[in-house]
Amino acid sequence: MSSDTTLDVRDVDDEPFTRIAAALSDLESDETLELVNSFEPEPLYDVLLSRGFEYETERVADDQWRVRITRE
């Protein structure tokens, strides 16, 4: 049974990577993290791949991107 967690970093005042990294470290193999951001987080993609995650990105509005992240 999979579980989904949503992390919305659109209104984060500081660098959101710390929050994203913490959420990723808690992610189990049957879970999905859905990251919501105001821009496409292209720098994150290489980090995800190097740490063994897969992702799918969808632009849902001009200022909203959703990245569904799972473990490989």
All heavy atoms as a GROMACS GRO file, in nm:
protein
  588
    1MET      N    1   0.085  -0.119   0.000
    1MET     CA    2   0.000   0.000   0.000
    1MET      C    3   0.089   0.124   0.000
    1MET      O    4   0.175   0.140   0.085
    1MET     CB    5  -0.089  -0.002   0.124
    1MET     CG    6  -0.178   0.117   0.135
    1MET     SD    7  -0.283   0.097   0.280
    1MET     CE    8  -0.364   0.251   0.276
    2SER      N    9   0.069   0.211  -0.095
    2SER     CA   10   0.154   0.329  -0.102
    2SER      C   11   0.092   0.445  -0.025
    2SER      O   12  -0.028   0.451  -0.003
    2SER     CB   13   0.177   0.369  -0.248
    2SER     OG   14   0.058   0.417  -0.305
    3SER      N   15   0.178   0.536   0.014
    3SER     CA   16   0.136   0.653   0.089
    3SER      C   17   0.193   0.774   0.018
    3SER      O   18   0.304   0.770  -0.033
    3SER     CB   19   0.189   0.643   0.231
    3SER     OG   20   0.161   0.761   0.301
    4ASP      N   21   0.117   0.882   0.017
    4ASP     CA   22   0.163   1.004  -0.047
    4ASP      C   23   0.179   1.115   0.056
    4ASP      O   24   0.097   1.129   0.146
    4ASP     CB   25   0.065   1.051  -0.154
    4ASP     CG   26   0.063   0.960  -0.275
    4ASP    OD1   27   0.168   0.905  -0.310
    4ASP    OD2   28  -0.043   0.945  -0.336
    5THR      N   29   0.286   1.191   0.040
    5THR     CA   30   0.310   1.308   0.122
    5THR      C   31   0.329   1.426   0.028
    5THR      O   32   0.397   1.413  -0.073
    5THR     CB   33   0.438   1.291   0.207
    5THR    OG1   34   0.421   1.178   0.290
    5THR    CG2   35   0.464   1.413   0.292
    6THR      N   36   0.268   1.538   0.060
    6THR     CA   37   0.284   1.659  -0.021
    6THR      C   38   0.367   1.760   0.056
    6THR      O   39   0.342   1.786   0.173
    6THR     CB   40   0.147   1.720  -0.056
    6THR    OG1   41   0.070   1.624  -0.130
    6THR    CG2   42   0.163   1.845  -0.140
    7LEU      N   43   0.467   1.815  -0.013
    7LEU     CA   44   0.551   1.919   0.044
    7LEU      C   45   0.541   2.041  -0.047
    7LEU      O   46   0.589   2.038  -0.161
    7LEU     CB   47   0.696   1.872   0.054
    7LEU     CG   48   0.797   1.973   0.107
    7LEU    CD1   49   0.761   2.016   0.250
    7LEU    CD2   50   0.938   1.915   0.102
    8ASP      N   51   0.476   2.146   0.001
    8ASP     CA   52   0.457   2.269  -0.076
    8ASP      C   53   0.562   2.370  -0.030
    8ASP      O   54   0.560   2.416   0.084
    8ASP     CB   55   0.317   2.323  -0.052
    8ASP     CG   56   0.280   2.438  -0.145
    8ASP    OD1   57   0.372   2.504  -0.199
    8ASP    OD2   58   0.160   2.462  -0.163
    9VAL      N   59   0.656   2.402  -0.118
    9VAL     CA   60   0.763   2.494  -0.083
    9VAL      C   61   0.749   2.630  -0.152
    9VAL      O   62   0.843   2.709  -0.152
    9VAL     CB   63   0.903   2.433  -0.113
    9VAL    CG1   64   0.927   2.311  -0.026
    9VAL    CG2   65   0.919   2.400  -0.260
   10ARG      N   66   0.632   2.658  -0.206
   10ARG     CA   67   0.613   2.785  -0.277
   10ARG      C   68   0.629   2.906  -0.188
   10ARG      O   69   0.673   3.010  -0.233
   10ARG     CB   70   0.476   2.789  -0.345
   10ARG     CG   71   0.466   2.692  -0.462
   10ARG     CD   72   0.329   2.692  -0.520
   10ARG     NE   73   0.239   2.628  -0.424
   10ARG     CZ   74   0.109   2.613  -0.442
   10ARG    NH1   75   0.053   2.659  -0.551
   10ARG    NH2   76   0.036   2.552  -0.351
   11ASP      N   77   0.590   2.895  -0.062
   11ASP     CA   78   0.595   3.010   0.028
   11ASP      C   79   0.707   3.002   0.131
   11ASP      O   80   0.706   3.074   0.230
   11ASP     CB   81   0.460   3.025   0.100
   11ASP     CG   82   0.348   3.059   0.002
   11ASP    OD1   83   0.375   3.129  -0.097
   11ASP    OD2   84   0.234   3.014   0.024
   12VAL      N   85   0.804   2.915   0.108
   12VAL     CA   86   0.917   2.902   0.200
   12VAL      C   87   1.009   3.022   0.181
   12VAL      O   88   1.049   3.053   0.069
   12VAL     CB   89   0.992   2.769   0.175
   12VAL    CG1   90   1.118   2.763   0.257
   12VAL    CG2   91   0.901   2.651   0.203
   13ASP      N   92   1.039   3.091   0.292
   13ASP     CA   93   1.123   3.211   0.284
   13ASP      C   94   1.271   3.180   0.264
   13ASP      O   95   1.342   3.254   0.199
   13ASP     CB   96   1.106   3.295   0.409
   13ASP     CG   97   0.968   3.360   0.416
   13ASP    OD1   98   0.909   3.386   0.310
   13ASP    OD2   99   0.920   3.383   0.529
   14ASP      N  100   1.317   3.069   0.323
   14ASP     CA  101   1.457   3.034   0.310
   14ASP      C  102   1.475   2.932   0.198
   14ASP      O  103   1.382   2.900   0.126
   14ASP     CB  104   1.512   2.981   0.443
   14ASP     CG  105   1.431   2.861   0.493
   14ASP    OD1  106   1.318   2.839   0.444
   14ASP    OD2  107   1.480   2.788   0.581
   15GLU      N  108   1.596   2.883   0.184
   15GLU     CA  109   1.626   2.782   0.083
   15GLU      C  110   1.545   2.655   0.112
   15GLU      O  111   1.558   2.598   0.220
   15GLU     CB  112   1.776   2.752   0.085
   15GLU     CG  113   1.819   2.634   0.002
   15GLU     CD  114   1.783   2.645  -0.143
   15GLU    OE1  115   1.806   2.752  -0.201
   15GLU    OE2  116   1.732   2.547  -0.199
   16PRO      N  117   1.462   2.609   0.017
   16PRO     CA  118   1.376   2.493   0.044
   16PRO      C  119   1.447   2.358   0.040
   16PRO      O  120   1.389   2.258   0.081
   16PRO     CB  121   1.271   2.500  -0.067
   16PRO     CG  122   1.340   2.569  -0.179
   16PRO     CD  123   1.433   2.668  -0.114
   17PHE      N  124   1.573   2.353  -0.004
   17PHE     CA  125   1.638   2.223  -0.022
   17PHE      C  126   1.649   2.145   0.110
   17PHE      O  127   1.637   2.024   0.111
   17PHE     CB  128   1.775   2.236  -0.086
   17PHE     CG  129   1.838   2.103  -0.112
   17PHE    CD1  130   1.794   2.024  -0.218
   17PHE    CD2  131   1.937   2.054  -0.029
   17PHE    CE1  132   1.849   1.899  -0.240
   17PHE    CE2  133   1.993   1.929  -0.051
   17PHE     CZ  134   1.948   1.852  -0.157
   18THR      N  135   1.671   2.214   0.221
   18THR     CA  136   1.682   2.146   0.350
   18THR      C  137   1.553   2.071   0.382
   18THR      O  138   1.556   1.957   0.426
   18THR     CB  139   1.714   2.247   0.461
   18THR    OG1  140   1.835   2.315   0.428
   18THR    CG2  141   1.730   2.178   0.595
   19ARG      N  142   1.441   2.134   0.358
   19ARG     CA  143   1.311   2.069   0.382
   19ARG      C  144   1.288   1.954   0.286
   19ARG      O  145   1.235   1.849   0.323
   19ARG     CB  146   1.198   2.170   0.368
   19ARG     CG  147   1.200   2.275   0.475
   19ARG     CD  148   1.089   2.373   0.455
   19ARG     NE  149   1.112   2.489   0.538
   19ARG     CZ  150   1.017   2.565   0.588
   19ARG    NH1  151   0.891   2.536   0.562
   19ARG    NH2  152   1.046   2.669   0.661
   20ILE      N  153   1.327   1.973   0.161
   20ILE     CA  154   1.311   1.867   0.062
   20ILE      C  155   1.398   1.747   0.099
   20ILE      O  156   1.353   1.633   0.096
   20ILE     CB  157   1.346   1.919  -0.079
   20ILE    CG1  158   1.247   2.028  -0.121
   20ILE    CG2  159   1.347   1.805  -0.180
   20ILE    CD1  160   1.289   2.106  -0.244
   21ALA      N  161   1.523   1.771   0.136
   21ALA     CA  162   1.615   1.663   0.173
   21ALA      C  163   1.563   1.586   0.294
   21ALA      O  164   1.571   1.463   0.299
   21ALA     CB  165   1.754   1.719   0.200
   22ALA      N  166   1.507   1.657   0.392
   22ALA     CA  167   1.451   1.590   0.510
   22ALA      C  168   1.333   1.503   0.472
   22ALA      O  169   1.320   1.389   0.520
   22ALA     CB  170   1.410   1.694   0.614
   23ALA      N  171   1.248   1.552   0.384
   23ALA     CA  172   1.132   1.474   0.340
   23ALA      C  173   1.177   1.351   0.261
   23ALA      O  174   1.119   1.244   0.274
   23ALA     CB  175   1.038   1.560   0.256
   24LEU      N  176   1.281   1.365   0.180
   24LEU     CA  177   1.332   1.252   0.103
   24LEU      C  178   1.392   1.145   0.194
   24LEU      O  179   1.377   1.026   0.168
   24LEU     CB  180   1.438   1.299   0.002
   24LEU     CG  181   1.386   1.383  -0.113
   24LEU    CD1  182   1.503   1.437  -0.195
   24LEU    CD2  183   1.289   1.305  -0.200
   25SER      N  184   1.459   1.188   0.301
   25SER     CA  185   1.520   1.090   0.390
   25SER      C  186   1.415   1.008   0.464
   25SER      O  187   1.442   0.895   0.504
   25SER     CB  188   1.614   1.158   0.489
   25SER     OG  189   1.541   1.236   0.582
   26ASP      N  190   1.296   1.063   0.480
   26ASP     CA  191   1.186   0.991   0.546
   26ASP      C  192   1.105   0.905   0.450
   26ASP      O  193   1.017   0.831   0.492
   26ASP     CB  194   1.091   1.090   0.614
   26ASP     CG  195   1.156   1.162   0.731
   26ASP    OD1  196   1.256   1.110   0.784
   26ASP    OD2  197   1.107   1.270   0.768
   27LEU      N  198   1.133   0.915   0.320
   27LEU     CA  199   1.052   0.847   0.219
   27LEU      C  200   1.082   0.698   0.214
   27LEU      O  201   1.197   0.658   0.194
   27LEU     CB  202   1.079   0.912   0.082
   27LEU     CG  203   0.981   0.881  -0.030
   27LEU    CD1  204   0.842   0.937   0.002
   27LEU    CD2  205   1.032   0.940  -0.161
   28GLU      N  206   0.980   0.617   0.233
   28GLU     CA  207   0.993   0.472   0.224
   28GLU      C  208   0.975   0.428   0.079
   28GLU      O  209   0.926   0.503  -0.005
   28GLU     CB  210   0.887   0.404   0.312
   28GLU     CG  211   0.899   0.440   0.460
   28GLU     CD  212   1.023   0.384   0.525
   28GLU    OE1  213   1.074   0.279   0.479
   28GLU    OE2  214   1.071   0.446   0.622
   29SER      N  215   1.009   0.303   0.050
   29SER     CA  216   1.005   0.254  -0.089
   29SER      C  217   0.864   0.249  -0.147
   29SER      O  218   0.848   0.254  -0.268
   29SER     CB  219   1.070   0.116  -0.098
   29SER     OG  220   1.000   0.025  -0.017
   30ASP      N  221   0.762   0.241  -0.063
   30ASP     CA  222   0.624   0.235  -0.114
   30ASP      C  223   0.553   0.370  -0.104
   30ASP      O  224   0.432   0.378  -0.121
   30ASP     CB  225   0.544   0.128  -0.040
   30ASP     CG  226   0.531   0.157   0.108
   30ASP    OD1  227   0.611   0.238   0.161
   30ASP    OD2  228   0.441   0.101   0.172
   31GLU      N  229   0.629   0.476  -0.080
   31GLU     CA  230   0.570   0.608  -0.065
   31GLU      C  231   0.609   0.700  -0.180
   31GLU      O  232   0.709   0.678  -0.247
   31GLU     CB  233   0.617   0.674   0.066
   31GLU     CG  234   0.570   0.602   0.189
   31GLU     CD  235   0.624   0.667   0.315
   31GLU    OE1  236   0.738   0.715   0.315
   31GLU    OE2  237   0.550   0.667   0.414
   32THR      N  238   0.528   0.802  -0.200
   32THR     CA  239   0.555   0.904  -0.300
   32THR      C  240   0.554   1.041  -0.232
   32THR      O  241   0.465   1.070  -0.154
   32THR     CB  242   0.447   0.903  -0.410
   32THR    OG1  243   0.449   0.776  -0.474
   32THR    CG2  244   0.471   1.011  -0.513
   33LEU      N  245   0.654   1.120  -0.263
   33LEU     CA  246   0.657   1.259  -0.217
   33LEU      C  247   0.616   1.346  -0.334
   33LEU      O  248   0.675   1.337  -0.443
   33LEU     CB  249   0.798   1.297  -0.171
   33LEU     CG  250   0.819   1.445  -0.136
   33LEU    CD1  251   0.734   1.484  -0.015
   33LEU    CD2  252   0.966   1.475  -0.111
   34GLU      N  253   0.516   1.428  -0.314
   34GLU     CA  254   0.476   1.523  -0.418
   34GLU      C  255   0.525   1.660  -0.376
   34GLU      O  256   0.478   1.716  -0.276
   34GLU     CB  257   0.325   1.524  -0.440
   34GLU     CG  258   0.287   1.615  -0.554
   34GLU     CD  259   0.144   1.599  -0.597
   34GLU    OE1  260   0.055   1.627  -0.514
   34GLU    OE2  261   0.121   1.558  -0.712
   35LEU      N  262   0.620   1.712  -0.451
   35LEU     CA  263   0.678   1.843  -0.426
   35LEU      C  264   0.602   1.945  -0.509
   35LEU      O  265   0.585   1.927  -0.630
   35LEU     CB  266   0.826   1.841  -0.465
   35LEU     CG  267   0.900   1.974  -0.456
   35LEU    CD1  268   0.909   2.020  -0.311
   35LEU    CD2  269   1.038   1.960  -0.517
   36VAL      N  270   0.558   2.052  -0.445
   36VAL     CA  271   0.488   2.161  -0.514
   36VAL      C  272   0.579   2.282  -0.508
   36VAL      O  273   0.623   2.323  -0.401
   36VAL     CB  274   0.352   2.192  -0.447
   36VAL    CG1  275   0.279   2.301  -0.523
   36VAL    CG2  276   0.266   2.066  -0.437
   37ASN      N  277   0.607   2.339  -0.625
   37ASN     CA  278   0.700   2.450  -0.634
   37ASN      C  279   0.647   2.554  -0.732
   37ASN      O  280   0.565   2.522  -0.818
   37ASN     CB  281   0.837   2.400  -0.679
   37ASN     CG  282   0.950   2.488  -0.634
   37ASN    OD1  283   0.930   2.600  -0.588
   37ASN    ND2  284   1.071   2.438  -0.648
   38SER      N  285   0.697   2.676  -0.722
   38SER     CA  286   0.652   2.783  -0.811
   38SER      C  287   0.730   2.788  -0.942
   38SER      O  288   0.697   2.865  -1.031
   38SER     CB  289   0.662   2.919  -0.740
   38SER     OG  290   0.795   2.941  -0.699
   39PHE      N  291   0.834   2.705  -0.953
   39PHE     CA  292   0.913   2.696  -1.076
   39PHE      C  293   0.959   2.552  -1.092
   39PHE      O  294   0.957   2.474  -0.997
   39PHE     CB  295   1.034   2.791  -1.071
   39PHE     CG  296   1.129   2.762  -0.959
   39PHE    CD1  297   1.235   2.675  -0.977
   39PHE    CD2  298   1.111   2.820  -0.834
   39PHE    CE1  299   1.323   2.647  -0.873
   39PHE    CE2  300   1.199   2.794  -0.730
   39PHE     CZ  301   1.304   2.707  -0.751
   40GLU      N  302   1.003   2.518  -1.211
   40GLU     CA  303   1.054   2.382  -1.233
   40GLU      C  304   1.189   2.369  -1.162
   40GLU      O  305   1.284   2.442  -1.194
   40GLU     CB  306   1.070   2.352  -1.382
   40GLU     CG  307   1.114   2.209  -1.404
   40GLU     CD  308   1.119   2.169  -1.550
   40GLU    OE1  309   1.114   2.256  -1.638
   40GLU    OE2  310   1.130   2.048  -1.576
   41PRO      N  311   1.200   2.277  -1.068
   41PRO     CA  312   1.322   2.266  -0.988
   41PRO      C  313   1.430   2.183  -1.057
   41PRO      O  314   1.474   2.079  -1.007
   41PRO     CB  315   1.272   2.199  -0.860
   41PRO     CG  316   1.161   2.112  -0.907
   41PRO     CD  317   1.094   2.190  -1.018
   42GLU      N  318   1.474   2.229  -1.173
   42GLU     CA  319   1.570   2.153  -1.253
   42GLU      C  320   1.698   2.116  -1.178
   42GLU      O  321   1.748   2.005  -1.196
   42GLU     CB  322   1.603   2.230  -1.381
   42GLU     CG  323   1.487   2.236  -1.476
   42GLU     CD  324   1.521   2.309  -1.605
   42GLU    OE1  325   1.641   2.318  -1.640
   42GLU    OE2  326   1.428   2.356  -1.670
   43PRO      N  327   1.754   2.202  -1.091
   43PRO     CA  328   1.876   2.162  -1.019
   43PRO      C  329   1.854   2.041  -0.927
   43PRO      O  330   1.949   1.970  -0.895
   43PRO     CB  331   1.911   2.286  -0.936
   43PRO     CG  332   1.846   2.399  -1.007
   43PRO     CD  333   1.720   2.342  -1.066
   44LEU      N  334   1.732   2.017  -0.888
   44LEU     CA  335   1.702   1.905  -0.800
   44LEU      C  336   1.711   1.770  -0.871
   44LEU      O  337   1.740   1.668  -0.809
   44LEU     CB  338   1.561   1.924  -0.741
   44LEU     CG  339   1.510   1.818  -0.645
   44LEU    CD1  340   1.597   1.812  -0.520
   44LEU    CD2  341   1.365   1.846  -0.609
   45TYR      N  342   1.690   1.768  -1.000
   45TYR     CA  343   1.680   1.641  -1.074
   45TYR      C  344   1.807   1.556  -1.064
   45TYR      O  345   1.799   1.436  -1.040
   45TYR     CB  346   1.645   1.666  -1.220
   45TYR     CG  347   1.510   1.732  -1.241
   45TYR    CD1  348   1.484   1.802  -1.357
   45TYR    CD2  349   1.409   1.725  -1.147
   45TYR    CE1  350   1.361   1.862  -1.379
   45TYR    CE2  351   1.286   1.785  -1.167
   45TYR     CZ  352   1.263   1.854  -1.284
   45TYR     OH  353   1.141   1.913  -1.305
   46ASP      N  354   1.923   1.617  -1.081
   46ASP     CA  355   2.049   1.541  -1.072
   46ASP      C  356   2.069   1.487  -0.930
   46ASP      O  357   2.118   1.376  -0.912
   46ASP     CB  358   2.168   1.627  -1.112
   46ASP     CG  359   2.175   1.648  -1.262
   46ASP    OD1  360   2.116   1.566  -1.337
   46ASP    OD2  361   2.238   1.746  -1.305
   47VAL      N  362   2.030   1.566  -0.830
   47VAL     CA  363   2.040   1.522  -0.691
   47VAL      C  364   1.952   1.400  -0.669
   47VAL      O  365   1.993   1.300  -0.608
   47VAL     CB  366   2.002   1.636  -0.594
   47VAL    CG1  367   1.996   1.586  -0.451
   47VAL    CG2  368   2.099   1.752  -0.607
   48LEU      N  369   1.829   1.406  -0.720
   48LEU     CA  370   1.736   1.294  -0.704
   48LEU      C  371   1.792   1.167  -0.767
   48LEU      O  372   1.793   1.061  -0.706
   48LEU     CB  373   1.600   1.328  -0.765
   48LEU     CG  374   1.520   1.436  -0.696
   48LEU    CD1  375   1.395   1.470  -0.777
   48LEU    CD2  376   1.482   1.394  -0.554
   49LEU      N  377   1.839   1.179  -0.890
   49LEU     CA  378   1.892   1.062  -0.960
   49LEU      C  379   2.014   1.004  -0.890
   49LEU      O  380   2.028   0.882  -0.877
   49LEU     CB  381   1.924   1.097  -1.105
   49LEU     CG  382   1.802   1.131  -1.193
   49LEU    CD1  383   1.848   1.177  -1.331
   49LEU    CD2  384   1.707   1.013  -1.203
   50SER      N  385   2.102   1.090  -0.841
   50SER     CA  386   2.224   1.042  -0.776
   50SER      C  387   2.194   0.975  -0.642
   50SER      O  388   2.273   0.895  -0.594
   50SER     CB  389   2.323   1.156  -0.756
   50SER     OG  390   2.276   1.247  -0.658
   51ARG      N  391   2.078   1.007  -0.584
   51ARG     CA  392   2.040   0.947  -0.455
   51ARG      C  393   1.943   0.831  -0.470
   51ARG      O  394   1.889   0.782  -0.372
   51ARG     CB  395   1.981   1.054  -0.364
   51ARG     CG  396   2.082   1.158  -0.323
   51ARG     CD  397   2.026   1.251  -0.221
   51ARG     NE  398   2.125   1.353  -0.186
   51ARG     CZ  399   2.103   1.446  -0.095
   51ARG    NH1  400   1.989   1.451  -0.030
   51ARG    NH2  401   2.197   1.536  -0.069
   52GLY      N  402   1.918   0.789  -0.596
   52GLY     CA  403   1.835   0.671  -0.618
   52GLY      C  404   1.686   0.696  -0.623
   52GLY      O  405   1.607   0.605  -0.597
   53PHE      N  406   1.646   0.816  -0.660
   53PHE     CA  407   1.504   0.848  -0.671
   53PHE      C  408   1.466   0.861  -0.818
   53PHE      O  409   1.549   0.893  -0.903
   53PHE     CB  410   1.472   0.980  -0.600
   53PHE     CG  411   1.488   0.975  -0.452
   53PHE    CD1  412   1.605   1.020  -0.393
   53PHE    CD2  413   1.389   0.925  -0.371
   53PHE    CE1  414   1.622   1.016  -0.255
   53PHE    CE2  415   1.404   0.920  -0.233
   53PHE     CZ  416   1.520   0.965  -0.175
   54GLU      N  417   1.340   0.837  -0.846
   54GLU     CA  418   1.283   0.865  -0.977
   54GLU      C  419   1.183   0.978  -0.959
   54GLU      O  420   1.131   0.999  -0.849
   54GLU     CB  421   1.211   0.741  -1.031
   54GLU     CG  422   1.305   0.625  -1.058
   54GLU     CD  423   1.232   0.503  -1.110
   54GLU    OE1  424   1.108   0.495  -1.096
   54GLU    OE2  425   1.300   0.414  -1.164
   55TYR      N  426   1.154   1.050  -1.067
   55TYR     CA  427   1.060   1.161  -1.055
   55TYR      C  428   0.982   1.180  -1.185
   55TYR      O  429   1.027   1.141  -1.293
   55TYR     CB  430   1.135   1.290  -1.019
   55TYR     CG  431   1.231   1.336  -1.126
   55TYR    CD1  432   1.189   1.420  -1.228
   55TYR    CD2  433   1.363   1.293  -1.127
   55TYR    CE1  434   1.277   1.461  -1.327
   55TYR    CE2  435   1.451   1.333  -1.224
   55TYR     CZ  436   1.407   1.418  -1.324
   55TYR     OH  437   1.493   1.458  -1.422
   56GLU      N  438   0.866   1.240  -1.172
   56GLU     CA  439   0.785   1.284  -1.285
   56GLU      C  440   0.742   1.426  -1.255
   56GLU      O  441   0.698   1.455  -1.143
   56GLU     CB  442   0.660   1.198  -1.300
   56GLU     CG  443   0.687   1.056  -1.341
   56GLU     CD  444   0.558   0.975  -1.355
   56GLU    OE1  445   0.450   1.036  -1.368
   56GLU    OE2  446   0.568   0.853  -1.351
   57THR      N  447   0.758   1.514  -1.351
   57THR     CA  448   0.726   1.654  -1.331
   57THR      C  449   0.608   1.694  -1.418
   57THR      O  450   0.599   1.654  -1.534
   57THR     CB  451   0.848   1.742  -1.368
   57THR    OG1  452   0.960   1.699  -1.291
   57THR    CG2  453   0.820   1.888  -1.341
   58GLU      N  454   0.520   1.776  -1.360
   58GLU     CA  455   0.404   1.825  -1.433
   58GLU      C  456   0.386   1.973  -1.401
   58GLU      O  457   0.388   2.013  -1.285
   58GLU     CB  458   0.278   1.749  -1.391
   58GLU     CG  459   0.153   1.797  -1.459
   58GLU     CD  460   0.029   1.725  -1.411
   58GLU    OE1  461   0.036   1.650  -1.311
   58GLU    OE2  462  -0.076   1.745  -1.472
   59ARG      N  463   0.370   2.051  -1.506
   59ARG     CA  464   0.338   2.193  -1.487
   59ARG      C  465   0.186   2.204  -1.484
   59ARG      O  466   0.120   2.174  -1.584
   59ARG     CB  467   0.397   2.277  -1.600
   59ARG     CG  468   0.377   2.424  -1.580
   59ARG     CD  469   0.442   2.502  -1.690
   59ARG     NE  470   0.443   2.643  -1.658
   59ARG     CZ  471   0.506   2.733  -1.729
   59ARG    NH1  472   0.575   2.698  -1.835
   59ARG    NH2  473   0.502   2.859  -1.694
   60VAL      N  474   0.131   2.248  -1.372
   60VAL     CA  475  -0.015   2.253  -1.359
   60VAL      C  476  -0.069   2.394  -1.371
   60VAL      O  477  -0.191   2.413  -1.385
   60VAL     CB  478  -0.062   2.186  -1.228
   60VAL    CG1  479  -0.032   2.038  -1.230
   60VAL    CG2  480   0.001   2.251  -1.107
   61ALA      N  481   0.017   2.494  -1.364
   61ALA     CA  482  -0.021   2.634  -1.383
   61ALA      C  483   0.107   2.712  -1.415
   61ALA      O  484   0.217   2.658  -1.404
   61ALA     CB  485  -0.086   2.690  -1.257
   62ASP      N  486   0.091   2.839  -1.452
   62ASP     CA  487   0.210   2.920  -1.484
   62ASP      C  488   0.307   2.926  -1.367
   62ASP      O  489   0.428   2.933  -1.387
   62ASP     CB  490   0.168   3.062  -1.522
   62ASP     CG  491   0.106   3.067  -1.660
   62ASP    OD1  492   0.123   2.970  -1.738
   62ASP    OD2  493   0.040   3.168  -1.691
   63ASP      N  494   0.255   2.924  -1.245
   63ASP     CA  495   0.340   2.937  -1.128
   63ASP      C  496   0.331   2.816  -1.034
   63ASP      O  497   0.352   2.827  -0.914
   63ASP     CB  498   0.304   3.064  -1.050
   63ASP     CG  499   0.160   3.060  -1.000
   63ASP    OD1  500   0.082   2.973  -1.045
   63ASP    OD2  501   0.125   3.145  -0.916
   64GLN      N  502   0.298   2.702  -1.093
   64GLN     CA  503   0.290   2.581  -1.009
   64GLN      C  504   0.338   2.458  -1.085
   64GLN      O  505   0.287   2.425  -1.191
   64GLN     CB  506   0.148   2.557  -0.961
   64GLN     CG  507   0.139   2.440  -0.865
   64GLN     CD  508  -0.001   2.418  -0.812
   64GLN    OE1  509  -0.094   2.487  -0.846
   64GLN    NE2  510  -0.015   2.321  -0.726
   65TRP      N  511   0.439   2.393  -1.026
   65TRP     CA  512   0.496   2.269  -1.077
   65TRP      C  513   0.478   2.163  -0.971
   65TRP      O  514   0.493   2.190  -0.851
   65TRP     CB  515   0.644   2.286  -1.106
   65TRP     CG  516   0.672   2.382  -1.219
   65TRP    CD1  517   0.670   2.518  -1.213
   65TRP    CD2  518   0.703   2.348  -1.354
   65TRP    NE1  519   0.701   2.570  -1.336
   65TRP    CE2  520   0.722   2.468  -1.423
   65TRP    CE3  521   0.720   2.227  -1.421
   65TRP    CZ2  522   0.754   2.472  -1.558
   65TRP    CZ3  523   0.754   2.231  -1.555
   65TRP    CH2  524   0.770   2.351  -1.622
   66ARG      N  525   0.449   2.041  -1.011
   66ARG     CA  526   0.437   1.928  -0.918
   66ARG      C  527   0.534   1.820  -0.962
   66ARG      O  528   0.536   1.782  -1.079
   66ARG     CB  529   0.295   1.873  -0.916
   66ARG     CG  530   0.199   1.973  -0.852
   66ARG     CD  531   0.061   1.916  -0.834
   66ARG     NE  532  -0.021   2.011  -0.763
   66ARG     CZ  533  -0.049   2.004  -0.633
   66ARG    NH1  534  -0.002   1.904  -0.562
   66ARG    NH2  535  -0.124   2.096  -0.575
   67VAL      N  536   0.617   1.776  -0.868
   67VAL     CA  537   0.716   1.672  -0.896
   67VAL      C  538   0.683   1.555  -0.804
   67VAL      O  539   0.687   1.568  -0.682
   67VAL     CB  540   0.859   1.723  -0.869
   67VAL    CG1  541   0.960   1.614  -0.905
   67VAL    CG2  542   0.887   1.851  -0.947
   68ARG      N  543   0.647   1.442  -0.863
   68ARG     CA  544   0.619   1.320  -0.786
   68ARG      C  545   0.747   1.238  -0.779
   68ARG      O  546   0.802   1.200  -0.881
   68ARG     CB  547   0.506   1.240  -0.851
   68ARG     CG  548   0.373   1.313  -0.840
   68ARG     CD  549   0.256   1.236  -0.900
   68ARG     NE  550   0.241   1.103  -0.847
   68ARG     CZ  551   0.179   1.072  -0.732
   68ARG    NH1  552   0.128   1.166  -0.658
   68ARG    NH2  553   0.168   0.947  -0.693
   69ILE      N  554   0.794   1.215  -0.657
   69ILE     CA  555   0.924   1.152  -0.633
   69ILE      C  556   0.903   1.018  -0.564
   69ILE      O  557   0.831   1.009  -0.465
   69ILE     CB  558   1.012   1.243  -0.545
   69ILE    CG1  559   1.026   1.381  -0.610
   69ILE    CG2  560   1.147   1.179  -0.521
   69ILE    CD1  561   1.083   1.488  -0.520
   70THR      N  562   0.970   0.916  -0.619
   70THR     CA  563   0.965   0.782  -0.559
   70THR      C  564   1.107   0.725  -0.556
   70THR      O  565   1.195   0.770  -0.630
   70THR     CB  566   0.876   0.686  -0.639
   70THR    OG1  567   0.920   0.684  -0.776
   70THR    CG2  568   0.730   0.730  -0.636
   71ARG      N  569   1.128   0.625  -0.473
   71ARG     CA  570   1.257   0.555  -0.471
   71ARG      C  571   1.261   0.458  -0.588
   71ARG      O  572   1.160   0.398  -0.623
   71ARG     CB  573   1.275   0.478  -0.341
   71ARG     CG  574   1.301   0.566  -0.223
   71ARG     CD  575   1.357   0.484  -0.107
   71ARG     NE  576   1.379   0.569   0.008
   71ARG     CZ  577   1.488   0.641   0.030
   71ARG    NH1  578   1.586   0.638  -0.055
   71ARG    NH2  579   1.499   0.717   0.138
   72GLU      N  580   1.378   0.438  -0.646
   72GLU     CA  581   1.393   0.341  -0.757
   72GLU      C  582   1.378   0.201  -0.706
   72GLU      O  583   1.408   0.170  -0.593
   72GLU     CB  584   1.530   0.357  -0.823
   72GLU     CG  585   1.543   0.484  -0.902
   72GLU     CD  586   1.676   0.491  -0.973
   72GLU    OE1  587   1.761   0.402  -0.959
   72GLU    OE2  588   1.697   0.589  -1.044
   0.00000   0.00000   0.00000
